[in-house]
Amino acid sequence: MAERKRTQVADVDRSLYDFIKSEEGSERLDAGLTPEIVREISERKNEPEWMLEHRLKSLEIYHQLPVPDWGPSIEGLDMDHIVTYVKPPTEQKSDWESVPEDIKDTFERLGIPEAERAYLAGVGAHYDSDLVYHNIQESVSELGVVYSGIEEALENPKWEAIIRDHFMKLITPDDHKFAALHGAVWSGGSFVYVPAGVKMDFPLQSYFRLNAKGAGQFEHTLIIVEEGADLHFIEGCSAPKYNVANLHAGAVELFVRKGAKLRYSTIEKWSKNMY
């Protein structure tokens, strides 16, 4: 029997993630947490009234709950100096060549278009607070699989009802202070629905890049895999180094029905200034 060779894994070149792009053309809301900021995020997203109510209730809970004492020290995090929404200088595109050069270069350096061509059934690219590129193979859509930005899905009455039944039901705003924070200022993220019996041969992937300095990223991933279905979903996250605090407080809710299978993988490369 031949001797099995040990797999060699090259060290990650961490400089790959530490480049910074200009924020020219981006729109920042004021730093801090107020009902006015929450209302503006919701208005920009053109959300249904129930989502605004959810945000405002979550903000109330955030201010009531104590800072968690079960994790590492977060004494350097001051929410009065964190910007909770940064709109990139583009709307969502489905054609890679239409993405602005700086943003396109960011994801090309991270290998996202190459991965999409090689082995992904669909990909979403998030930059700061919004989805900037999204595409899914036509053959996957024909199976009834839905993979879109969660904000986009909220604009469809069929999916809005399903999102309302599932959104922050596994992770509730009452869980802890930063779950409540997420409920108040979440932005961007993915919605995936796999119908019963559908088995995906290739994974879907979302990638989240936080470029803005002194900002937070609060994407929400909601995945529903119906009975007997099969899905592999990958998420990647990264940000460059800054000399001020940044914050990541995303949420992932996974609903896997009887006899279904979901493999969820997340690969994160944050710098030490990221809470």
Secondary structure, DSSP 8 states (H G I E B T S, - for coil): -------------GGGG------TT-EE--BS--HHHHHHHHHHTT--HHHHHHHHHHHHHHHHS---SSSS--TT--GGG-B--EE-SS--BSSGGGS-HHHHHHHHHTTHHHHHHHH-SEEEEEETTEEEEEEE-HHHHTTT-EEEEHHHHHTSHHHHHHHHHHTTTSS-TTS-HHHHHHHHH---EEEEEE-TT-B-SS-EEEEEE--STTBEE--EEEEEE-TT-EEEEEEEEE----SS-BEE--EEEEEE-TT-EEEEEEEEE--TTB-
